[in-house]
Amino acid sequence: MALVGTFPGLSGLASTAVSDAPAVEPEAAAVTGDAGAASLAQPLLAHIKDLGTGEISLFQGEREVIINDPALARRLLSAVQH
């Protein structure tokens, strides 16, 4: 299952997931701060690679961060099915 697009509020969900979930790539550890106070300079895209494991690739500009968060993956899928 793959979802690609931009969704209002996704940056807050993804920022929380990146800081809380174990990251595959080391740059995910650099995400800190108040997600509500930050603004996006570029669109944030989420690609759910595996709904079962919750593997999600987050793309912003040239950067890709991979997280594993099954609950977030299910919430994103639910958001686009309504």
PDB file of N, CA, C and O in Angstrom:
ATOM      1  N   MET A   1       0.859  -1.169   0.000  1.00  0.00           N
ATOM      2  CA  MET A   1       0.000   0.000   0.000  1.00  0.00           C
ATOM      3  C   MET A   1       0.895   1.217   0.000  1.00  0.00           C
ATOM      4  O   MET A   1       1.835   1.292   0.791  1.00  0.00           O
ATOM      5  N   ALA A   2       0.626   2.158  -0.859  1.00  0.00           N
ATOM      6  CA  ALA A   2       1.415   3.380  -0.924  1.00  0.00           C
ATOM      7  C   ALA A   2       0.497   4.581  -0.985  1.00  0.00           C
ATOM      8  O   ALA A   2      -0.486   4.586  -1.726  1.00  0.00           O
ATOM      9  N   LEU A   3       0.813   5.583  -0.216  1.00  0.00           N
ATOM     10  CA  LEU A   3       0.098   6.854  -0.236  1.00  0.00           C
ATOM     11  C   LEU A   3       1.126   7.937  -0.470  1.00  0.00           C
ATOM     12  O   LEU A   3       2.105   8.038   0.268  1.00  0.00           O
ATOM     13  N   VAL A   4       0.915   8.738  -1.478  1.00  0.00           N
ATOM     14  CA  VAL A   4       1.824   9.836  -1.725  1.00  0.00           C
ATOM     15  C   VAL A   4       0.989  11.079  -1.877  1.00  0.00           C
ATOM     16  O   VAL A   4       0.023  11.095  -2.640  1.00  0.00           O
ATOM     17  N   GLY A   5       1.345  12.106  -1.170  1.00  0.00           N
ATOM     18  CA  GLY A   5       0.631  13.360  -1.261  1.00  0.00           C
ATOM     19  C   GLY A   5       0.926  14.226  -0.075  1.00  0.00           C
ATOM     20  O   GLY A   5       1.684  13.850   0.819  1.00  0.00           O
ATOM     21  N   THR A   6       0.323  15.384  -0.074  1.00  0.00           N
ATOM     22  CA  THR A   6       0.472  16.267   1.066  1.00  0.00           C
ATOM     23  C   THR A   6      -0.871  16.376   1.752  1.00  0.00           C
ATOM     24  O   THR A   6      -1.903  16.471   1.088  1.00  0.00           O
ATOM     25  N   PHE A   7      -0.870  16.363   3.056  1.00  0.00           N
ATOM     26  CA  PHE A   7      -2.086  16.413   3.846  1.00  0.00           C
ATOM     27  C   PHE A   7      -1.926  17.468   4.925  1.00  0.00           C
ATOM     28  O   PHE A   7      -0.884  17.519   5.578  1.00  0.00           O
ATOM     29  N   PRO A   8      -2.931  18.310   5.129  1.00  0.00           N
ATOM     30  CA  PRO A   8      -2.856  19.264   6.237  1.00  0.00           C
ATOM     31  C   PRO A   8      -2.656  18.523   7.548  1.00  0.00           C
ATOM     32  O   PRO A   8      -3.344  17.539   7.819  1.00  0.00           O
ATOM     33  N   GLY A   9      -1.727  18.986   8.354  1.00  0.00           N
ATOM     34  CA  GLY A   9      -1.473  18.371   9.647  1.00  0.00           C
ATOM     35  C   GLY A   9      -0.496  17.210   9.605  1.00  0.00           C
ATOM     36  O   GLY A   9      -0.091  16.720  10.659  1.00  0.00           O
ATOM     37  N   LEU A  10      -0.104  16.753   8.418  1.00  0.00           N
ATOM     38  CA  LEU A  10       0.806  15.621   8.319  1.00  0.00           C
ATOM     39  C   LEU A  10       2.163  15.944   8.920  1.00  0.00           C
ATOM     40  O   LEU A  10       2.801  15.077   9.516  1.00  0.00           O
ATOM     41  N   SER A  11       2.608  17.182   8.768  1.00  0.00           N
ATOM     42  CA  SER A  11       3.925  17.522   9.297  1.00  0.00           C
ATOM     43  C   SER A  11       3.980  17.322  10.809  1.00  0.00           C
ATOM     44  O   SER A  11       4.999  16.875  11.335  1.00  0.00           O
ATOM     45  N   GLY A  12       2.909  17.645  11.508  1.00  0.00           N
ATOM     46  CA  GLY A  12       2.878  17.430  12.953  1.00  0.00           C
ATOM     47  C   GLY A  12       2.888  15.968  13.314  1.00  0.00           C
ATOM     48  O   GLY A  12       3.587  15.561  14.242  1.00  0.00           O
ATOM     49  N   LEU A  13       2.118  15.165  12.590  1.00  0.00           N
ATOM     50  CA  LEU A  13       2.102  13.722  12.842  1.00  0.00           C
ATOM     51  C   LEU A  13       3.454  13.111  12.561  1.00  0.00           C
ATOM     52  O   LEU A  13       3.965  12.319  13.353  1.00  0.00           O
ATOM     53  N   ALA A  14       4.033  13.477  11.434  1.00  0.00           N
ATOM     54  CA  ALA A  14       5.312  12.896  11.033  1.00  0.00           C
ATOM     55  C   ALA A  14       6.424  13.341  11.968  1.00  0.00           C
ATOM     56  O   ALA A  14       7.287  12.536  12.317  1.00  0.00           O
ATOM     57  N   SER A  15       6.425  14.596  12.382  1.00  0.00           N
ATOM     58  CA  SER A  15       7.463  15.065  13.296  1.00  0.00           C
ATOM     59  C   SER A  15       7.406  14.307  14.603  1.00  0.00           C
ATOM     60  O   SER A  15       8.444  13.957  15.165  1.00  0.00           O
ATOM     61  N   THR A  16       6.205  14.049  15.094  1.00  0.00           N
ATOM     62  CA  THR A  16       6.056  13.278  16.317  1.00  0.00           C
ATOM     63  C   THR A  16       6.555  11.858  16.105  1.00  0.00           C
ATOM     64  O   THR A  16       7.264  11.309  16.948  1.00  0.00           O
ATOM     65  N   ALA A  17       6.184  11.269  14.983  1.00  0.00           N
ATOM     66  CA  ALA A  17       6.587   9.889  14.711  1.00  0.00           C
ATOM     67  C   ALA A  17       8.087   9.775  14.548  1.00  0.00           C
ATOM     68  O   ALA A  17       8.687   8.817  15.036  1.00  0.00           O
ATOM     69  N   VAL A  18       8.709  10.730  13.874  1.00  0.00           N
ATOM     70  CA  VAL A  18      10.149  10.669  13.669  1.00  0.00           C
ATOM     71  C   VAL A  18      10.875  10.783  14.996  1.00  0.00           C
ATOM     72  O   VAL A  18      11.882  10.106  15.204  1.00  0.00           O
ATOM     73  N   SER A  19      10.390  11.623  15.897  1.00  0.00           N
ATOM     74  CA  SER A  19      11.085  11.777  17.165  1.00  0.00           C
ATOM     75  C   SER A  19      10.800  10.611  18.113  1.00  0.00           C
ATOM     76  O   SER A  19      11.631  10.313  18.971  1.00  0.00           O
ATOM     77  N   ASP A  20       9.648   9.944  17.983  1.00  0.00           N
ATOM     78  CA  ASP A  20       9.283   8.866  18.889  1.00  0.00           C
ATOM     79  C   ASP A  20       9.645   7.474  18.374  1.00  0.00           C
ATOM     80  O   ASP A  20       9.933   6.576  19.165  1.00  0.00           O
ATOM     81  N   ALA A  21       9.632   7.294  17.073  1.00  0.00           N
ATOM     82  CA  ALA A  21       9.839   5.966  16.496  1.00  0.00           C
ATOM     83  C   ALA A  21      11.312   5.733  16.204  1.00  0.00           C
ATOM     84  O   ALA A  21      12.046   6.683  15.933  1.00  0.00           O
ATOM     85  N   PRO A  22      11.757   4.466  16.257  1.00  0.00           N
ATOM     86  CA  PRO A  22      13.133   4.176  15.881  1.00  0.00           C
ATOM     87  C   PRO A  22      13.324   4.460  14.397  1.00  0.00           C
ATOM     88  O   PRO A  22      12.500   4.069  13.572  1.00  0.00           O
ATOM     89  N   ALA A  23      14.391   5.128  14.071  1.00  0.00           N
ATOM     90  CA  ALA A  23      14.645   5.519  12.686  1.00  0.00           C
ATOM     91  C   ALA A  23      15.664   4.593  12.051  1.00  0.00           C
ATOM     92  O   ALA A  23      16.587   4.119  12.713  1.00  0.00           O
ATOM     93  N   VAL A  24      15.491   4.340  10.775  1.00  0.00           N
ATOM     94  CA  VAL A  24      16.440   3.539  10.033  1.00  0.00           C
ATOM     95  C   VAL A  24      17.630   4.397   9.643  1.00  0.00           C
ATOM     96  O   VAL A  24      18.760   3.909   9.618  1.00  0.00           O
ATOM     97  N   GLU A  25      17.395   5.669   9.337  1.00  0.00           N
ATOM     98  CA  GLU A  25      18.460   6.551   8.900  1.00  0.00           C
ATOM     99  C   GLU A  25      18.865   7.479  10.038  1.00  0.00           C
ATOM    100  O   GLU A  25      18.003   7.931  10.792  1.00  0.00           O
ATOM    101  N   PRO A  26      20.165   7.776  10.183  1.00  0.00           N
ATOM    102  CA  PRO A  26      20.637   8.576  11.300  1.00  0.00           C
ATOM    103  C   PRO A  26      20.120  10.001  11.319  1.00  0.00           C
ATOM    104  O   PRO A  26      20.014  10.587  12.396  1.00  0.00           O
ATOM    105  N   GLU A  27      19.787  10.596  10.154  1.00  0.00           N
ATOM    106  CA  GLU A  27      19.347  11.971  10.212  1.00  0.00           C
ATOM    107  C   GLU A  27      18.020  12.139  10.922  1.00  0.00           C
ATOM    108  O   GLU A  27      17.683  13.257  11.312  1.00  0.00           O
ATOM    109  N   ALA A  28      17.255  11.081  11.105  1.00  0.00           N
ATOM    110  CA  ALA A  28      15.987  11.186  11.833  1.00  0.00           C
ATOM    111  C   ALA A  28      16.229  11.606  13.280  1.00  0.00           C
ATOM    112  O   ALA A  28      15.366  12.233  13.893  1.00  0.00           O
ATOM    113  N   ALA A  29      17.373  11.272  13.820  1.00  0.00           N
ATOM    114  CA  ALA A  29      17.687  11.652  15.198  1.00  0.00           C
ATOM    115  C   ALA A  29      17.863  13.159  15.332  1.00  0.00           C
ATOM    116  O   ALA A  29      17.779  13.692  16.439  1.00  0.00           O
ATOM    117  N   ALA A  30      18.104  13.852  14.227  1.00  0.00           N
ATOM    118  CA  ALA A  30      18.317  15.295  14.271  1.00  0.00           C
ATOM    119  C   ALA A  30      17.017  16.075  14.373  1.00  0.00           C
ATOM    120  O   ALA A  30      17.053  17.287  14.587  1.00  0.00           O
ATOM    121  N   VAL A  31      15.865  15.420  14.226  1.00  0.00           N
ATOM    122  CA  VAL A  31      14.577  16.113  14.292  1.00  0.00           C
ATOM    123  C   VAL A  31      14.248  16.381  15.752  1.00  0.00           C
ATOM    124  O   VAL A  31      14.004  15.455  16.526  1.00  0.00           O
ATOM    125  N   THR A  32      14.243  17.659  16.120  1.00  0.00           N
ATOM    126  CA  THR A  32      13.942  18.047  17.486  1.00  0.00           C
ATOM    127  C   THR A  32      13.120  19.320  17.462  1.00  0.00           C
ATOM    128  O   THR A  32      12.911  19.909  16.402  1.00  0.00           O
ATOM    129  N   GLY A  33      12.658  19.741  18.616  1.00  0.00           N
ATOM    130  CA  GLY A  33      11.953  21.005  18.720  1.00  0.00           C
ATOM    131  C   GLY A  33      10.460  20.835  18.713  1.00  0.00           C
ATOM    132  O   GLY A  33       9.940  19.720  18.678  1.00  0.00           O
ATOM    133  N   ASP A  34       9.771  21.969  18.747  1.00  0.00           N
ATOM    134  CA  ASP A  34       8.318  22.008  18.778  1.00  0.00           C
ATOM    135  C   ASP A  34       7.777  21.939  17.362  1.00  0.00           C
ATOM    136  O   ASP A  34       7.946  22.880  16.587  1.00  0.00           O
ATOM    137  N   ALA A  35       7.130  20.835  17.018  1.00  0.00           N
ATOM    138  CA  ALA A  35       6.601  20.648  15.664  1.00  0.00           C
ATOM    139  C   ALA A  35       5.549  21.693  15.328  1.00  0.00           C
ATOM    140  O   ALA A  35       5.411  22.063  14.162  1.00  0.00           O
ATOM    141  N   GLY A  36       4.806  22.178  16.310  1.00  0.00           N
ATOM    142  CA  GLY A  36       3.781  23.176  16.058  1.00  0.00           C
ATOM    143  C   GLY A  36       4.364  24.531  15.710  1.00  0.00           C
ATOM    144  O   GLY A  36       3.720  25.315  15.012  1.00  0.00           O
ATOM    145  N   ALA A  37       5.575  24.828  16.182  1.00  0.00           N
ATOM    146  CA  ALA A  37       6.191  26.122  15.935  1.00  0.00           C
ATOM    147  C   ALA A  37       6.951  26.142  14.616  1.00  0.00           C
ATOM    148  O   ALA A  37       7.240  27.219  14.095  1.00  0.00           O
ATOM    149  N   ALA A  38       7.277  24.997  14.071  1.00  0.00           N
ATOM    150  CA  ALA A  38       8.058  24.923  12.838  1.00  0.00           C
ATOM    151  C   ALA A  38       7.163  25.133  11.625  1.00  0.00           C
ATOM    152  O   ALA A  38       5.979  24.795  11.635  1.00  0.00           O
ATOM    153  N   SER A  39       7.763  25.700  10.579  1.00  0.00           N
ATOM    154  CA  SER A  39       7.042  25.814   9.319  1.00  0.00           C
ATOM    155  C   SER A  39       7.822  25.045   8.269  1.00  0.00           C
ATOM    156  O   SER A  39       9.040  24.900   8.373  1.00  0.00           O
ATOM    157  N   LEU A  40       7.128  24.558   7.269  1.00  0.00           N
ATOM    158  CA  LEU A  40       7.763  23.781   6.226  1.00  0.00           C
ATOM    159  C   LEU A  40       8.238  24.690   5.107  1.00  0.00           C
ATOM    160  O   LEU A  40       7.462  25.478   4.565  1.00  0.00           O
ATOM    161  N   ALA A  41       9.509  24.579   4.763  1.00  0.00           N
ATOM    162  CA  ALA A  41      10.046  25.318   3.628  1.00  0.00           C
ATOM    163  C   ALA A  41       9.695  24.600   2.327  1.00  0.00           C
ATOM    164  O   ALA A  41       9.586  25.231   1.276  1.00  0.00           O
ATOM    165  N   GLN A  42       9.520  23.288   2.398  1.00  0.00           N
ATOM    166  CA  GLN A  42       9.182  22.468   1.237  1.00  0.00           C
ATOM    167  C   GLN A  42       8.090  21.491   1.653  1.00  0.00           C
ATOM    168  O   GLN A  42       7.939  21.191   2.837  1.00  0.00           O
ATOM    169  N   PRO A  43       7.323  20.991   0.672  1.00  0.00           N
ATOM    170  CA  PRO A  43       6.279  20.011   1.012  1.00  0.00           C
ATOM    171  C   PRO A  43       6.875  18.760   1.661  1.00  0.00           C
ATOM    172  O   PRO A  43       8.010  18.374   1.382  1.00  0.00           O
ATOM    173  N   LEU A  44       6.094  18.150   2.518  1.00  0.00           N
ATOM    174  CA  LEU A  44       6.460  16.891   3.164  1.00  0.00           C
ATOM    175  C   LEU A  44       5.566  15.811   2.579  1.00  0.00           C
ATOM    176  O   LEU A  44       4.340  15.919   2.625  1.00  0.00           O
ATOM    177  N   LEU A  45       6.179  14.769   2.029  1.00  0.00           N
ATOM    178  CA  LEU A  45       5.422  13.676   1.429  1.00  0.00           C
ATOM    179  C   LEU A  45       5.680  12.394   2.201  1.00  0.00           C
ATOM    180  O   LEU A  45       6.798  12.145   2.653  1.00  0.00           O
ATOM    181  N   ALA A  46       4.641  11.582   2.349  1.00  0.00           N
ATOM    182  CA  ALA A  46       4.761  10.305   3.052  1.00  0.00           C
ATOM    183  C   ALA A  46       4.421   9.180   2.085  1.00  0.00           C
ATOM    184  O   ALA A  46       3.416   9.237   1.376  1.00  0.00           O
ATOM    185  N   HIS A  47       5.263   8.163   2.064  1.00  0.00           N
ATOM    186  CA  HIS A  47       5.031   6.972   1.252  1.00  0.00           C
ATOM    187  C   HIS A  47       5.008   5.779   2.202  1.00  0.00           C
ATOM    188  O   HIS A  47       6.035   5.400   2.765  1.00  0.00           O
ATOM    189  N   ILE A  48       3.827   5.195   2.373  1.00  0.00           N
ATOM    190  CA  ILE A  48       3.710   4.010   3.218  1.00  0.00           C
ATOM    191  C   ILE A  48       4.148   2.815   2.379  1.00  0.00           C
ATOM    192  O   ILE A  48       3.481   2.420   1.423  1.00  0.00           O
ATOM    193  N   LYS A  49       5.288   2.253   2.766  1.00  0.00           N
ATOM    194  CA  LYS A  49       5.839   1.128   2.015  1.00  0.00           C
ATOM    195  C   LYS A  49       5.231  -0.197   2.448  1.00  0.00           C
ATOM    196  O   LYS A  49       5.023  -1.087   1.624  1.00  0.00           O
ATOM    197  N   ASP A  50       4.944  -0.331   3.745  1.00  0.00           N
ATOM    198  CA  ASP A  50       4.397  -1.583   4.274  1.00  0.00           C
ATOM    199  C   ASP A  50       3.471  -1.250   5.433  1.00  0.00           C
ATOM    200  O   ASP A  50       3.927  -0.867   6.511  1.00  0.00           O
ATOM    201  N   LEU A  51       2.185  -1.394   5.212  1.00  0.00           N
ATOM    202  CA  LEU A  51       1.196  -1.059   6.241  1.00  0.00           C
ATOM    203  C   LEU A  51       1.351  -1.958   7.464  1.00  0.00           C
ATOM    204  O   LEU A  51       1.158  -1.497   8.589  1.00  0.00           O
ATOM    205  N   GLY A  52       1.690  -3.213   7.271  1.00  0.00           N
ATOM    206  CA  GLY A  52       1.828  -4.158   8.385  1.00  0.00           C
ATOM    207  C   GLY A  52       2.945  -3.801   9.341  1.00  0.00           C
ATOM    208  O   GLY A  52       2.764  -3.870  10.557  1.00  0.00           O
ATOM    209  N   THR A  53       4.098  -3.421   8.813  1.00  0.00           N
ATOM    210  CA  THR A  53       5.234  -3.059   9.672  1.00  0.00           C
ATOM    211  C   THR A  53       5.248  -1.573   9.984  1.00  0.00           C
ATOM    212  O   THR A  53       5.973  -1.128  10.873  1.00  0.00           O
ATOM    213  N   GLY A  54       4.448  -0.806   9.254  1.00  0.00           N
ATOM    214  CA  GLY A  54       4.402   0.633   9.466  1.00  0.00           C
ATOM    215  C   GLY A  54       5.586   1.361   8.870  1.00  0.00           C
ATOM    216  O   GLY A  54       5.891   2.482   9.277  1.00  0.00           O
ATOM    217  N   GLU A  55       6.265   0.740   7.902  1.00  0.00           N
ATOM    218  CA  GLU A  55       7.413   1.391   7.275  1.00  0.00           C
ATOM    219  C   GLU A  55       6.928   2.536   6.384  1.00  0.00           C
ATOM    220  O   GLU A  55       6.177   2.328   5.431  1.00  0.00           O
ATOM    221  N   ILE A  56       7.374   3.741   6.716  1.00  0.00           N
ATOM    222  CA  ILE A  56       6.972   4.948   6.001  1.00  0.00           C
ATOM    223  C   ILE A  56       8.225   5.711   5.602  1.00  0.00           C
ATOM    224  O   ILE A  56       9.105   5.951   6.429  1.00  0.00           O
ATOM    225  N   SER A  57       8.303   6.090   4.333  1.00  0.00           N
ATOM    226  CA  SER A  57       9.366   6.980   3.871  1.00  0.00           C
ATOM    227  C   SER A  57       8.811   8.387   3.863  1.00  0.00           C
ATOM    228  O   SER A  57       7.758   8.642   3.277  1.00  0.00           O
ATOM    229  N   LEU A  58       9.508   9.295   4.505  1.00  0.00           N
ATOM    230  CA  LEU A  58       9.140  10.707   4.512  1.00  0.00           C
ATOM    231  C   LEU A  58      10.120  11.440   3.614  1.00  0.00           C
ATOM    232  O   LEU A  58      11.334  11.306   3.761  1.00  0.00           O
ATOM    233  N   PHE A  59       9.585  12.212   2.686  1.00  0.00           N
ATOM    234  CA  PHE A  59      10.411  12.950   1.737  1.00  0.00           C
ATOM    235  C   PHE A  59      10.179  14.439   1.923  1.00  0.00           C
ATOM    236  O   PHE A  59       9.040  14.903   1.980  1.00  0.00           O
ATOM    237  N   GLN A  60      11.275  15.180   2.015  1.00  0.00           N
ATOM    238  CA  GLN A  60      11.209  16.638   2.026  1.00  0.00           C
ATOM    239  C   GLN A  60      12.425  17.132   1.251  1.00  0.00           C
ATOM    240  O   GLN A  60      13.566  16.957   1.678  1.00  0.00           O
ATOM    241  N   GLY A  61      12.157  17.753   0.104  1.00  0.00           N
ATOM    242  CA  GLY A  61      13.248  18.163  -0.765  1.00  0.00           C
ATOM    243  C   GLY A  61      14.017  16.941  -1.231  1.00  0.00           C
ATOM    244  O   GLY A  61      13.426  15.989  -1.741  1.00  0.00           O
ATOM    245  N   GLU A  62      15.312  16.962  -1.060  1.00  0.00           N
ATOM    246  CA  GLU A  62      16.181  15.845  -1.465  1.00  0.00           C
ATOM    247  C   GLU A  62      16.350  14.812  -0.350  1.00  0.00           C
ATOM    248  O   GLU A  62      17.023  13.798  -0.541  1.00  0.00           O
ATOM    249  N   ARG A  63      15.755  15.060   0.791  1.00  0.00           N
ATOM    250  CA  ARG A  63      15.969  14.221   1.978  1.00  0.00           C
ATOM    251  C   ARG A  63      14.894  13.151   2.117  1.00  0.00           C
ATOM    252  O   ARG A  63      13.716  13.415   1.877  1.00  0.00           O
ATOM    253  N   GLU A  64      15.298  11.937   2.508  1.00  0.00           N
ATOM    254  CA  GLU A  64      14.378  10.847   2.813  1.00  0.00           C
ATOM    255  C   GLU A  64      14.692  10.326   4.202  1.00  0.00           C
ATOM    256  O   GLU A  64      15.846  10.045   4.527  1.00  0.00           O
ATOM    257  N   VAL A  65      13.661  10.200   5.015  1.00  0.00           N
ATOM    258  CA  VAL A  65      13.789   9.604   6.347  1.00  0.00           C
ATOM    259  C   VAL A  65      12.815   8.446   6.400  1.00  0.00           C
ATOM    260  O   VAL A  65      11.654   8.591   6.016  1.00  0.00           O
ATOM    261  N   ILE A  66      13.273   7.304   6.869  1.00  0.00           N
ATOM    262  CA  ILE A  66      12.430   6.111   6.970  1.00  0.00           C
ATOM    263  C   ILE A  66      12.119   5.872   8.439  1.00  0.00           C
ATOM    264  O   ILE A  66      13.015   5.825   9.283  1.00  0.00           O
ATOM    265  N   ILE A  67      10.820   5.722   8.729  1.00  0.00           N
ATOM    266  CA  ILE A  67      10.390   5.418  10.089  1.00  0.00           C
ATOM    267  C   ILE A  67       9.542   4.150  10.066  1.00  0.00           C
ATOM    268  O   ILE A  67       9.047   3.746   9.013  1.00  0.00           O
ATOM    269  N   ASN A  68       9.381   3.540  11.205  1.00  0.00           N
ATOM    270  CA  ASN A  68       8.499   2.387  11.371  1.00  0.00           C
ATOM    271  C   ASN A  68       7.504   2.723  12.465  1.00  0.00           C
ATOM    272  O   ASN A  68       7.845   2.746  13.647  1.00  0.00           O
ATOM    273  N   ASP A  69       6.264   2.984  12.056  1.00  0.00           N
ATOM    274  CA  ASP A  69       5.225   3.367  13.010  1.00  0.00           C
ATOM    275  C   ASP A  69       3.879   2.856  12.485  1.00  0.00           C
ATOM    276  O   ASP A  69       3.184   3.571  11.763  1.00  0.00           O
ATOM    277  N   PRO A  70       3.509   1.607  12.850  1.00  0.00           N
ATOM    278  CA  PRO A  70       2.263   1.033  12.341  1.00  0.00           C
ATOM    279  C   PRO A  70       1.027   1.869  12.663  1.00  0.00           C
ATOM    280  O   PRO A  70       0.118   1.956  11.838  1.00  0.00           O
ATOM    281  N   ALA A  71       0.975   2.482  13.837  1.00  0.00           N
ATOM    282  CA  ALA A  71      -0.200   3.289  14.207  1.00  0.00           C
ATOM    283  C   ALA A  71      -0.310   4.512  13.304  1.00  0.00           C
ATOM    284  O   ALA A  71      -1.409   4.852  12.866  1.00  0.00           O
ATOM    285  N   LEU A  72       0.798   5.176  13.019  1.00  0.00           N
ATOM    286  CA  LEU A  72       0.783   6.334  12.132  1.00  0.00           C
ATOM    287  C   LEU A  72       0.384   5.916  10.723  1.00  0.00           C
ATOM    288  O   LEU A  72      -0.396   6.610  10.071  1.00  0.00           O
ATOM    289  N   ALA A  73       0.902   4.801  10.251  1.00  0.00           N
ATOM    290  CA  ALA A  73       0.549   4.309   8.909  1.00  0.00           C
ATOM    291  C   ALA A  73      -0.960   4.065   8.813  1.00  0.00           C
ATOM    292  O   ALA A  73      -1.580   4.420   7.810  1.00  0.00           O
ATOM    293  N   ARG A  74      -1.552   3.462   9.847  1.00  0.00           N
ATOM    294  CA  ARG A  74      -3.004   3.220   9.837  1.00  0.00           C
ATOM    295  C   ARG A  74      -3.791   4.526   9.886  1.00  0.00           C
ATOM    296  O   ARG A  74      -4.822   4.646   9.225  1.00  0.00           O
ATOM    297  N   ARG A  75      -3.317   5.514  10.666  1.00  0.00           N
ATOM    298  CA  ARG A  75      -3.990   6.812  10.738  1.00  0.00           C
ATOM    299  C   ARG A  75      -3.939   7.528   9.398  1.00  0.00           C
ATOM    300  O   ARG A  75      -4.928   8.132   8.981  1.00  0.00           O
ATOM    301  N   LEU A  76      -2.808   7.470   8.726  1.00  0.00           N
ATOM    302  CA  LEU A  76      -2.693   8.112   7.406  1.00  0.00           C
ATOM    303  C   LEU A  76      -3.634   7.457   6.406  1.00  0.00           C
ATOM    304  O   LEU A  76      -4.312   8.146   5.644  1.00  0.00           O
ATOM    305  N   LEU A  77      -3.678   6.138   6.405  1.00  0.00           N
ATOM    306  CA  LEU A  77      -4.577   5.425   5.500  1.00  0.00           C
ATOM    307  C   LEU A  77      -6.021   5.780   5.810  1.00  0.00           C
ATOM    308  O   LEU A  77      -6.808   6.028   4.896  1.00  0.00           O
ATOM    309  N   SER A  78      -6.376   5.807   7.076  1.00  0.00           N
ATOM    310  CA  SER A  78      -7.730   6.164   7.472  1.00  0.00           C
ATOM    311  C   SER A  78      -8.091   7.586   7.028  1.00  0.00           C
ATOM    312  O   SER A  78      -9.229   7.843   6.636  1.00  0.00           O
ATOM    313  N   ALA A  79      -7.137   8.498   7.090  1.00  0.00           N
ATOM    314  CA  ALA A  79      -7.379   9.898   6.710  1.00  0.00           C
ATOM    315  C   ALA A  79      -7.759  10.022   5.239  1.00  0.00           C
ATOM    316  O   ALA A  79      -8.582  10.868   4.888  1.00  0.00           O
ATOM    317  N   VAL A  80      -7.180   9.203   4.379  1.00  0.00           N
ATOM    318  CA  VAL A  80      -7.481   9.329   2.944  1.00  0.00           C
ATOM    319  C   VAL A  80      -8.675   8.491   2.537  1.00  0.00           C
ATOM    320  O   VAL A  80      -9.176   8.649   1.423  1.00  0.00           O
ATOM    321  N   GLN A  81      -9.145   7.611   3.394  1.00  0.00           N
ATOM    322  CA  GLN A  81     -10.296   6.782   3.055  1.00  0.00           C
ATOM    323  C   GLN A  81     -11.612   7.442   3.425  1.00  0.00           C
ATOM    324  O   GLN A  81     -12.671   6.931   3.060  1.00  0.00           O
ATOM    325  N   HIS A  82     -11.581   8.548   4.130  1.00  0.00           N
ATOM    326  CA  HIS A  82     -12.820   9.228   4.546  1.00  0.00           C
ATOM    327  C   HIS A  82     -13.256  10.198   3.520  1.00  0.00           C
ATOM    328  O   HIS A  82     -14.277  10.864   3.693  1.00  0.00           O
TER     329      HIS A  82
END
